[in-house]
Amino acid sequence: MILLYALAAGFVFGIGLLLSGLADPAKVLAFLDLGGAWDPSLLFTMGGALLVAAPAFAWAQRRGRTLDDGPLHLPQKGRIDRRLVFGSLVFGVGWGLAGYCPGPAVVSLAWGGLKPLLFVGAMVAGMGVYELLERRRWRQLGPDPQMKQGK
């Protein structure tokens, strides 16, 4: 049943990305162009997402279990550290250069074309490099105490 929930959520997410324009790199780049021809329309998409997500997270937290009665793992509040700041900056640079972030890039694969294919390929390669570096770090320094605590 959990796979059916994941399929339904992914389908709704993908349709939302397409309808809102978040899968269109030109629209995203216009949203990020604060000094030029700024297009603020994606603020409505983000605001709408918050309006739906906030009560859903509150309900899930009160319920304490997933829809298929499994354990619930909600994000925990964490501290802002170098890794978070650096990762956010790298994400922002990639988003600003390409006009894609991971979800919309995967959705854009359905339309075909070389740009989303190259972006997703580079993203998967970057994830692989990150995983290799993390494994090496864990071998050299031992486990990160924050990772043990699920933060």
HELIX and SHEET records of a PDB file:
HELIX    1   1 ILE A    2  SER A   20  1                                  19    
HELIX    2   2 PRO A   25  LEU A   32  1                                   8    
HELIX    3   3 LEU A   42  ARG A   63  1                                  22    
HELIX    4   4 ARG A   82  ALA A   98  1                                  17    
HELIX    5   5 PRO A  102  SER A  108  1                                   7    
HELIX    6   6 LEU A  109  TRP A  111  5                                   3    
HELIX    7   7 LEU A  114  LEU A  141  1                                  28    
HELIX    8   8 PRO A  145  LYS A  148  1                                   4    
END                                                                             
